[in-house]
Amino acid sequence: MFHFQISAQTKVGESIGLVGSIPELGEWDINRCVRLQTRAGQYPIWHADIEIGPQPALETAERQAIEYKYVRFGPDGRVNYEAWGWNRWLGLESITQAEGQTLIVDDGAFGFVQPYPFGYLENYTRPLPDKAPDGLKVVVLGSSVALGHKAWMMDGWASKLEQALHQEYGHQLVNLSELGADVSRTIARFPSVVTPERPDIVVIALSLGNEGFAFCPPGKRQAVQQHFEIGLQQLIKMTWEIGARPILGGVYPHGAYSPEHYRLLKETQQRMVSWGIPVLDWLEAVEDGQGRWKSGASYDPAHPNTYGHQLMFEAIALPFFQQNRDTWLQEQQQPEAVLIYRDEKGFQISARVLERKLRITNPSPYPYTIAPHWHNLQRELQSKAGLRPGIYWTEDATTGEPTCISVGEDGAIATTLEIPPESDQEYCPAFNFWLPDKTRLLFYDGQLGILQEDEHHIRIINESDHTFNIHPMWKQVRSALKALPQGVYSDPLNPDAPFRTLMVGNEGLESRVKAPAKSVLRLQYQCSLTDISRIALVPLGDRCAIRMVLYKMEYDGPAFPFDLTRTTQISDVADMIENKFEDMWNPDFLHYNFDAGRIYHGKWSGLSFAHEVEETDDPLQDIKPVYERMRTRYSARSKRFWYTLQHSDKILFMRTGRADRNGVIDLITKLEKHCNGKPFHLLLISPQSSEEFAGLTSVLHYNLEFNPDRMYEDMGHWMYCTGIMQGILESLGVSSKNLFWCPPTPPKTVA
């Protein structure tokens, strides 16, 4: 029995048929074709069960095969063949293979004719050959490609390897691969499926494709790559621990890979080779030079076909498996640690190469300094230790404070490290925190990594030479942290350090965190967001001075409506808020003054815009693009304003420039209306007496002048004003630990 199936998207009234070269398939007569069926729960898969008997008429044909095509029938009876040119085909041997069983012929998608067929027996278990007395047991642990998917009768590279190893060496191969397996799933399965087999060799044959590498956003590709590599290293370690020898299946192409995918793919291949483990090198054999499958070697973007599997098998170096048990036992007795350096005082450095760990022991009463110019030591590290470039760290046993060193691309230590007397420290790669079956990598861009250890702890690893400013405007990071439990996370080792508080809400990251260069931070869950009182800083004009000092303090977030405007009249500010900013960016009220280089507002005479006309604009000939850009910008800033008023716990409105008492009272009245009882203050900074605002309990006035023109001209003055603002905010209890950060794009439900 042959069970033909194909995936075909159809419209109401359409159906799929199968017509071919033999009587059972209509002998190319469309009126005698086989009609396929589908139903709810199966669509878009169409299928038909067909009995096909011996075909004596084909036994002397030049190509001994059954040829066929699928056709689409329209509601009006019109027939469309799936493709011109090549026909689909099955070898005549398939008739014998299907005797007494159901042979499933999976033809992929309608319209995509494969150069090689894919079929398998529905209920078939491949018998294991007996192991010769001197043979070894080889376990293959991989995913669908390792199972032989898309090769005829599942006779893929692993099946062909099984036959070759038994014939050449008397080995027995057990295939424990699983459809869709990734490194996390494979690590979880290892103790229950691999360990009981007591193998001598484990071939770890997983793919970057099953980690989501092909279709993840560009910013996550290196995170996927790192996840895959660390998972492989953990599987290598698990294999050694059960007394077996690991062999790695190399990376292979994907039909959707881009040049960047290809570059990262080759990086992974090179690193795998550097681990000192035999690697089955498939890439050159089956790729087209750009990371995609060689022509005619793939069934679909993710899988090789019969020909591709044959190429993969032919690329395997069988001598990797040419060993007897005595040789194997001798290899198992090799020392785990490699001595890198030792002097007469007992100071020594050793390395555990597979785990990329470095142990530094100083039993002497003298301190040592490891520096890049210690050339003899560095040469030994490069030749023996096999260190991965990046951050290595150890934790102080007393304080828990991490100490970090940097390893360069050449495998040498790139930073200066003080080794105290009578100490014994082990340094491991920072990304050893990331065990794919236990921890979760949320973000990685090649320099900055953010990991979730468990529900209560987060690691931030900065392998770069500069401080990383992690903030909500960084879209990829903000969205990646949605995966964390919502709440407040802080650094228990440095509770008073600024920008060490990470807040996670519905939109992901809601605070700014700084990771020093070459550092490892561990943040611990502190409380829920509702347990702290978050203060929002909302500038209300009159110029951009407030925005400028907040920028220097790094308290600035996405822009609000008044941030980059001039609003000389406080009454205009009150009126705009009262009217929910309607007409603020209305073209009917806007006009451009070429001499001033500003856009002025006709309804609110004190309102003007100096930053909206860009160099590429021609406002005298066509001002419409400028107005459209203003509509987009200021409607978004308005949404942030109202979102902040609704979701912060306290609000500090901030304004520079002179103001009259009645105007301030009017503004306070309107703010009270829109804050709905939420506590707020209005901070006024202007060169006038504070007595003018005496008795206004919601007003905080400072007799100062923040002039943005002078700030632009004199950086010293800008920093002076910033220092004053820092002191004011500290006196009000505002810090990076309780600052409310508005998301760049508030939820659409906000009015």
MARFIBA-981135 format. One record per residue (C-alpha): x, y, z; residue in three letters. Coordinates in steps of 0.05 Angstrom, whole numbers, plus 32768, in hexadecimal, padded with zeros to 4 digits. Example, Ala and Ser with C-alpha at 12.3 -4.5 7.8 and 13.67 -1.06 7.14 Angstrom:
<sites>
80F67FA6809CALA
81117FEB808FSER
</sites>
This chain:
<sites>
800080008000MET
801A80457FECPHE
800180818015HIS
800E80BF7FEBPHE
80098102800FGLN
8017814A7FFCILE
800D818F801CSER
7FE081BA7FF0ALA
7FBD81FB8001GLN
7F7981FA7FDETHR
7F3C82287FD7LYS
7EF482137FE0VAL
7EE081E47FA8GLY
7F2781D17F95GLU
7F44818B7F9CSER
7F8581657F8FILE
7F9181297F62GLY
7FCB80FB7F51LEU
7FDA80E27F0BVAL
801580BA7EF2GLY
803680887EC3SER
801880477EDCILE
7FD0802C7ED8PRO
7FC580367F23GLU
7FD380817F18LEU
7FAB80887ED8GLY
7FE380827EA5GLU
7FE480CE7E9ETRP
7F9A80CF7E8EASP
7F7E81087EB8ILE
7F3980E87EB6ASN
7F5580AA7ED9ARG
7F7F80CE7F0DCYS
7F7B80BE7F58VAL
7F5580F27F81ARG
7F7581047FC4LEU
7F4F81128004GLN
7F5681408040THR
7F2D8152807CARG
7F2C817F80B9ALA
7F69817280E4GLY
7F92815B80A8GLN
7F8D81968078TYR
7FB781AD8052PRO
7FCF8164804CILE
7FAD81408013TRP
7FB680F4800EHIS
7FA280B47FECALA
7FAF806A7FF8ASP
7FC080447FB8ILE
7FD17FFB7FACGLU
80087FF67F78ILE
801A7FB27F5BGLY
80567F997F33PRO
80657FC27EF4GLN
80827F917EC0PRO
807B7FC57E89ALA
80AE7FF17EACLEU
80E27FBD7EBBGLU
81097FCA7E7BTHR
80FE80167E7AALA
813A80437E78GLU
812580607EBBARG
8104802A7EE6GLN
80D580587F0CALA
808D806B7F16ILE
808380B47F01GLU
804A80E07F17TYR
803081277F26LYS
7FFC81487F51TYR
7FC581727F32VAL
7F9681A67F4DARG
7F4C81A47F38PHE
7F2781E67F39GLY
7EDC81EE7F4APRO
7ECF81F67EFFASP
7EF381B67EEEGLY
7F3281D87ED5ARG
7F7281AF7EE0VAL
7FB581CD7EF3ASN
7FF281A07EF6TYR
802081B07F30GLU
805D81BD7F04ALA
807981B37EBETRP
80B9818F7EB0GLY
80D0815D7EE5TRP
80A181277EFDASN
80A0810A7F42ARG
80B880C17F43TRP
80BF80827F6DLEU
80F0804A7F5FGLY
80D180067F4DLEU
80F27FE87F8BGLU
80C0800F7FB4SER
80897FDE7F9EILE
80AF7FA57FBETHR
80BD7FCF7FFCGLN
80737FDD8005ALA
805C7F948002GLU
80327F85803FGLY
803F7FCA805DGLN
802B80138054THR
8060803D8032LEU
80548087803FILE
806A80B38005VAL
807180FA801FASP
807681287FE3ASP
807E81698009GLY
805981A57FECALA
802F81AA7FADPHE
805681CA7F74GLY
809B81BB7F91PHE
80B3817D7F6CVAL
80EC815A7F91GLN
8127813D7F6BPRO
812681007F9BTYR
80E880E17FBBPRO
80DD80D98006PHE
80B8809D8021GLY
80B98070805ETYR
809580338078LEU
805F804580AAGLU
8071801180DEASN
80B97FFE80D6TYR
80F17FF48108THR
81367FEB80ECARG
81567FAD810APRO
81987FB9812FLEU
81D37F928115PRO
81F97F698149ASP
82387F888165LYS
82787F648156ALA
82A27F4E8193PRO
82D47F868187ASP
82A07FB7816EGLY
82867FF58192LEU
8240800E819ELYS
82348051817BVAL
81F8807C818EVAL
81E080B2815FVAL
81BC80EA8184LEU
819F811E8157GLY
815F81388136SER
8137812980F7SER
8173812B80C7VAL
819780F880F2ALA
815880CD80F0LEU
815C80CE80A4GLY
812180FA8096HIS
8115810B804DLYS
814280D28035ALA
811F80988013TRP
810B80638046MET
812E808E807CMET
817080748061ASP
819580B38075GLY
81DD80C08087TRP
81D6809E80CBALA
81B8805F80ACSER
81F0805C8079LYS
8223806780B1LEU
8203802E80D8GLU
820E7FFE809EGLN
825580178091ALA
826B801280D9LEU
82507FCC80E1HIS
82717FB580A1GLN
82B57FD680AFGLU
82BD7FCF80FATYR
82847FA48115GLY
82677FE0813AHIS
821D7FE5814DGLN
81FA80278141LEU
81BC803A8169VAL
819680788150ASN
8175809D818ALEU
816680DC8162SER
812481008169GLU
80FA812B813ALEU
810381758149GLY
8137816B817FALA
816081A78196ASP
819881AB81C9VAL
816B81B68205SER
813E817C81F4ARG
817A814F81E5THR
819C81608227ILE
815B8150824CALA
8155810C8227ARG
819E80F8822FPHE
819B80D58273PRO
815E80AC8262SER
816D8097821AVAL
81B980998212VAL
81D580858255THR
81B080428258PRO
81CE802E8215GLU
821580318233ARG
8231804881F0PRO
827B804C81DEASP
8270808681ADILE
823980BB81AAVAL
823080E2816AVAL
820E8124817DILE
81ED813B813CALA
81C181778149LEU
81B381B4811ESER
81AF81FF8126LEU
816F81FC80FEGLY
814981DB8137ASN
815F82148166GLU
81388245813AGLY
81778261811BPHE
815B826A80D4ALA
811E829480E5PHE
812E82B88126CYS
813783048124PRO
817E831A8110PRO
818C83328157GLY
818082ED8173LYS
81AC82C58144ARG
81EA82C8816EGLN
81C182B581ACALA
81A882778187VAL
81EF82688171GLN
820A826F81B8GLN
81D1824481D4HIS
81E0820D81A1PHE
822B820C81AEGLU
8224820A81F9ILE
81F181D381F3GLY
822181AA81C9LEU
825881B481FCGLN
822A819C8233GLN
8218815E820ALEU
8262815181FFILE
826E8154824ALYS
823381258258MET
824F80F48225THR
829480F38246TRP
827380EA828AGLU
825280A88275ILE
8295808E825BGLY
828680988211ALA
82AB80BD81DBARG
828680F981BBPRO
828681068170ILE
826381448156LEU
823881478119GLY
824C818880F5GLY
821E81C080E1VAL
81FA81BD809FTYR
81D481EE8072PRO
818E82098071HIS
816782248036GLY
81568265805AALA
819C82788071TYR
81B682BE8061SER
81FF82D4805CPRO
81FE82E480A7GLU
81E2829F80B6HIS
821A8281808DTYR
824F82A980B1ARG
8235829380F5LEU
822D824C80DCLEU
8277824980C9LYS
828B8268810BGLU
826782318130THR
828781FC8104GLN
82CD82198112GLN
82C0821B815DARG
82A681D3815DMET
82E781BC813CVAL
831081E38170SER
82F081BB81AATRP
831D817F819BGLY
82E28151818CILE
82DC812D8149PRO
82AB8152811CVAL
8286813580E1LEU
8293816C80AEASP
825481718083TRP
825281BA8071LEU
828081BA8034GLU
8260817B8019ALA
821881938016VAL
821981E08015GLU
821A820E7FD9ASP
824F823E7FF3GLY
821B826C8012GLN
81FF8242804AGLY
81C682248022ARG
81BE81DD8007TRP
81E581C87FC9LYS
81B881C47F8CSER
819081837F8BGLY
81A4816F7FD2ALA
816981877FFBSER
812181718004TYR
810B81B18027ASP
813081EC8048PRO
814281C48086ALA
814F817D806CHIS
817C815B803APRO
815C812A800AASN
817680E47FF8THR
81AF81027FD0TYR
81C081348008GLY
81C280FC803CHIS
81F180D5800EGLN
821F8111800ALEU
821E81188056MET
823080CF805FPHE
826880D3802DGLU
8286810E8053ALA
828C80E58094ILE
82D280D080A5ALA
82C9808780BALEU
830D808480DDPRO
82EE80AE8115PHE
82CC806D8128PHE
8307803F811DGLN
831B802B8163GLN
83167FF08191ASN
83027FEF81DAARG
834A7FEC81F4ASP
835A802C81CETHR
831C804C81E9TRP
832D803B8231LEU
837280598229GLN
8354809A820FGLU
8326809C824AGLN
8362809D8279GLN
837C80DF825FGLN
838081158295PRO
834581458299GLU
836F818282ABALA
83AA819D8282VAL
83E381BF82A7LEU
83F082028285ILE
8425822182B2TYR
8449821482F4ARG
848382368318ASP
84B082248352GLU
848382468385LYS
8447821A8374GLY
8421824E834BPHE
83FE82298314GLN
83C9822F82DFILE
83A381F382C4SER
836A81EC8293ALA
832F81BD8289ARG
832E81C3823EVAL
82EA81A7822FLEU
82C781D38262GLU
82F4820E8251ARG
83038219829BLYS
8343823782B6LEU
835D822982FCARG
83908258831BILE
83B28240835CTHR
83E1826C8384ASN
83F7824983C5PRO
8430827B83CFSER
842E82B883FEPRO
843982E683C3TYR
840783058393PRO
840D82F88348TYR
83F88324830ETHR
83E2830482CDILE
83E883378295ALA
83E683368249PRO
843283428246HIS
84418301826CTRP
845382E18229HIS
846A829D8240ASN
842A82908266LEU
83FF82AC822EGLN
841F827E81FBARG
841182418227GLU
83C98257822FLEU
83C0825F81E4GLN
83DE821B81D3SER
83C081F0820CLYS
8383820F822DALA
8355821781F1GLY
833182528212LEU
82F3826E81EFARG
82F682BA81E3PRO
82CC82E18214GLY
82C382ED825EILE
82DB82BB8293TYR
82C782C482DATRP
82CD82AA8321THR
82A682BC8360GLU
82C682D483A0ASP
82B7829F83D5ALA
82AC82D4840BTHR
8287830D83E9THR
826A82EA83ACGLY
828683228381GLU
8299830A833BPRO
82DF83148320THR
82E5831482D5CYS
831C830C82A2ILE
831983148257SER
833382E28225VAL
834282FC81E0GLY
833682DE819CGLU
837C82C0819FASP
836C829881DEGLY
839A82C2820BALA
838682EA8249ILE
837A83328232ALA
837283538277THR
839D835A82B5THR
838B832C82EELEU
83A483308336GLU
83AB82EB8357ILE
83AD82F283A3PRO
83DB82C683CEPRO
83C2828383E8GLU
8388828183B6SER
8369824D838AASP
833882678355GLN
83148247831BGLU
82FE827382E1TYR
82C9825B82B1CYS
82A9827B8273PRO
827282AB8286ALA
824282878259PHE
824C82478281ASN
8212826382A9PHE
81E88251826DTRP
81D782088271LEU
81A281FD823APRO
817A81CD8265ASP
817A81FA82A2LYS
818582438290THR
8168826D8259ARG
818D829E822BLEU
815F82D9821FLEU
818E830581F6PHE
81D3830181D7TYR
81F2832C81A1ASP
8239831381A3GLY
824D834281DCGLN
82128349820CLEU
81ED830D8228GLY
81B1830B8256ILE
81A082C88276LEU
816882B182A4GLN
8185828082D6GLU
8142827282F8ASP
81048299830DGLU
812C82C4833DHIS
817082D1831CHIS
818982F282DDILE
81D182F582C3ARG
81E9832E8297ILE
822B83208275ILE
825083588252ASN
828B833E822AGLU
829983818208SER
82CD83B78218ASP
829783EB8229HIS
825D83F48258THR
821B83DA823CPHE
81DF84078247ASN
81A383D98247ILE
816384018241HIS
811A83FA822DPRO
8126841E81EAMET
815083E281D5TRP
811783BD81B5LYS
8137837881AFGLN
814C837781F8VAL
810B83948211ARG
80E1835F81EDSER
8112832781FFALA
810883358249LEU
80BD83298243LYS
80CF82E18251ALA
80E382F28299LEU
80B282F282D3PRO
809A833982DEGLN
80BA835F8318GLY
80F683838332VAL
813C8364832ETYR
817883848351SER
81C28377835EASP
81C8835D83A6PRO
8214836883A6LEU
820E83B18394ASN
81CA83C883ADPRO
81DB841283AAASP
81FB84128364ALA
81D4843A8331PRO
81B4841782F6PHE
81B683D38315ARG
816A83CB831BTHR
814783A582E4LEU
80FB83AC82DFMET
80D1837E82B4VAL
8089838B82A3GLY
80568378826EASN
808083998238GLU
80C18379824FGLY
80FA83A48268LEU
80E283E3828CGLU
8123840082A9SER
816B84118296ARG
81A483E382ACVAL
81EE83ED82A2LYS
821E83B2829AALA
826783C782A3PRO
829A83B28270ALA
82B4836A8277LYS
8283835A82AFSER
8252832782C9VAL
8215834182F0LEU
81E483168317ARG
81A183368325LEU
817183188357GLN
8125831E8359TYR
81138352838DGLN
80C8835E838BCYS
808D8369835CSER
808583AB8338LEU
804983BC8363THR
807583B983A1ASP
809D83F7838DILE
8087843E837ESER
80A084518339ARG
80A9849B832BILE
80A184B682E4ALA
80C784F382CDLEU
809D851A829AVAL
80BB855A827CPRO
808A8593826BLEU
80B885C48246GLY
80C585FE823EASP
810285E98217ARG
812B85A98212CYS
815785B68250ALA
81348581827BILE
813D854E8244ARG
81868560823EMET
819885578287VAL
816F8516828CLEU
819784FD8250TYR
81D885098274LYS
81BD84E582B2MET
81A484AD8285GLU
815F84B682A2TYR
814384C7825EASP
81138497823BGLY
80E7849D81FEPRO
80D384E581EEALA
80958506820APHE
806E853D81E5PRO
809385798202PHE
80DA855D8201ASP
80F2857B81BFLEU
80C485B881BATHR
80C585FF81D3ARG
8088861081FFTHR
80938656821ATHR
804E865D8238GLN
803986308271ILE
7FF0863C825FSER
7FFC861A821CASP
801885DC8240VAL
7FDA85D9826DALA
7FAB85E18231ASP
7FCE85AB8207MET
7FCA85798241ILE
7F81858B824DGLU
7F72857E8203ASN
7F9B853D8203LYS
7FCB855C81D1PHE
7F978560819AGLU
7FAE85918165ASP
7FF68592817FMET
800D8575813CTRP
7FD1858A8112ASN
7FEC85A680CFPRO
7FB385DA80CEASP
7FD685FD8109PHE
801E85F380F3LEU
8048862180C8HIS
8092862180B7TYR
80BE865E80C0ASN
80FA86588092PHE
8122869080B3ASP
811A867380F9ALA
811F862B80E1GLY
80E4861A810EARG
809C86028109ILE
806C862E812FTYR
8027861E814AHIS
7FEB864B813BGLY
7FBE86348174LYS
7FF2863481ACTRP
801E8670819CSER
8055865C81CDGLY
805F861881ACLEU
8094860D8176SER
80BE85D4815BPHE
810785D98147ALA
8119858F813CHIS
80E58577810AGLU
8101858F80C7VAL
8139856180B2GLU
8172856D8080GLU
815085448049THR
810F856C804FASP
80FB85A68022ASP
80C785C9804EPRO
80BC8604801FLEU
80A985D77FE5GLN
8088859D800AASP
807C859F8055ILE
804D85638056LYS
8083852F8066PRO
8097855880A2VAL
8050855D80BCTYR
8045851280B1GLU
8084850380D8ARG
806D85318110MET
802A850E8112ARG
804C84CB811CTHR
807E84E48150ARG
8050850F817ATYR
801584DF817BSER
804684AA8196ALA
806184DC81CAARG
801A84EC81DFSER
800A84A381EALYS
8048849D8216ARG
803284D9823FPHE
7FEE84BB824FTRP
800B8475825ATYR
803C8492828CTHR
800584B782B2LEU
7FDC847782B6GLN
8012844482C8HIS
8046846882F3SER
803D846C833EASP
805584B48347LYS
806384EB8315ILE
809585238315LEU
8083855682E0PHE
80BF858182CFMET
80C285C682ADARG
80F685FC82A2THR
80EA86458290GLY
80C4867C82B2ARG
807C867182C7ALA
8046869A82E8ASP
802186838326ARG
7FDC86828306ASN
7FF7865A82CBGLY
8016862882FBVAL
7FD586228323ILE
7FAF861582E2ASP
7FE185E082CCLEU
7FDE85BE8310ILE
7F9285BC830ETHR
7F92859B82CALYS
7FC9856982DELEU
7FA08555831BGLU
7F66854682EDLYS
7F8E851882C0HIS
7FB784F782F7CYS
7F7684DE8318ASN
7F9084E4835FGLY
7FD584C98351LYS
800B84EE8379PRO
8034851F834FPHE
8060855D8355HIS
807185938324LEU
80BC85A58326LEU
80C885EB830CLEU
810E860482FDILE
810F864E82EASER
8136868D82FBPRO
810086AC8327GLN
80F086AE8371SER
80D286708390SER
80A5869E83B9GLU
807986A5837BGLU
8063865D8384PHE
805E865B83D0ALA
8024863283EBGLY
801D860683ACLEU
802985C283CDTHR
8031859D838BSER
806785CD8372VAL
80B285C7837ELEU
80D786058365HIS
81228611835DTYR
813C8656834CASN
816B863F8316LEU
8174864682CBGLU
817E860B829DPHE
818F8629825AASN
819685F48223PRO
81BB862581F4ASP
81F2862D8228ARG
81F385E28235MET
820085D581EBTYR
8239860781EAGLU
825985F3822DASP
825C85A98241MET
827485BE8286GLY
823485E58291HIS
820A85AC8276TRP
822A857D82A9MET
822285B282E0TYR
81D785B582D3CYS
81D4856982D0THR
81F585668315GLY
81C185968331ILE
8188856D8315MET
81A8852D8330GLN
81A8854C8376GLY
816085648370ILE
8147851F835BLEU
816F84FC8392GLU
814F852B83C5SER
810B851583ABLEU
811D84CB83B0GLY
812284C08364VAL
8157848E834DSER
816284598318SER
814484278349LYS
80FF84468349ASN
80FB846B8307LEU
80BF845D82DAPHE
80D3844F8292TRP
809C8457825FCYS
809F84238227PRO
80B0844181E2PRO
8070842581C5THR
8039842281FBPRO
800183EE81F1PRO
7FCD840481BFLYS
7F96840181F3THR
7FB184418213VAL
7F87847D8200ALA
</sites>
